Amino acid sequence: MRVRRREGTGVGRYVYLEDSLNQDLLDGEYGPEPGRTIEMAGVDLGLDFVVAVTSGRIDYLELVTAGDSGWDGQEREWRAT
């Protein structure tokens, strides 16, 4: 997996990806099981996320803050819960 580019939104980020394995996937948006999130220092309510698949390929990972809290875009220590 290679990162093509990152775009900050103020409350999240789009990370555009390129799958070097060229895996054929079903189009759609894929997220975690309910109640799962990414915990990161400095982001009070954590980050929600989805992976978008377009034309059979992974297109991007979207990270967004839960609730109305913002995110300065800095990546700090994190874990998926």
C-alpha positions, -999 to +999 in steps of 0.1 A: +000+000+000+014+034-010+001+068+001-005+090-030-015+121-011-032+134+021-058+162+024-067+177+057-102+189+063-100+205+098-121+177+113-103+148+096-082+137+067-085+119+034-056+096+027-055+086-010-040+051-014-026+029-041-028-009-036+004-024-050-012-058-051-040-046-073-066-065-054-100-067-070-126-055-044-163-047-044-171-010-047-184+008-016-174+022+017-162-001+045-160+009+081-153-008+114-177-027+136-201-004+156-184+010+186-149+007+172-127+038+167-092+051+166-080+067+198-053+093+194-037+116+219-051+152+215-084+140+199-109+138+228-136+116+212-114+096+188-115+093+150-141+074+130-129+060+097-140+043+064-121+029+034-136+037+000-133+013-029-139+027-064-136+008-097-125-023-078-095-006-061-089+010-027-093+047-033-089+064+001-091+061+038-113+088+054-106+098+090-130+121+108-134+133+144-163+120+163-187+148+175-179+184+168-143+184+180-116+194+156-083+179+148-051+198+140-041+170+116-010+160+135-005+123+138+003+113+174+004+080+191-028+061+183-045+027+186-076+011+171-101+000+197 
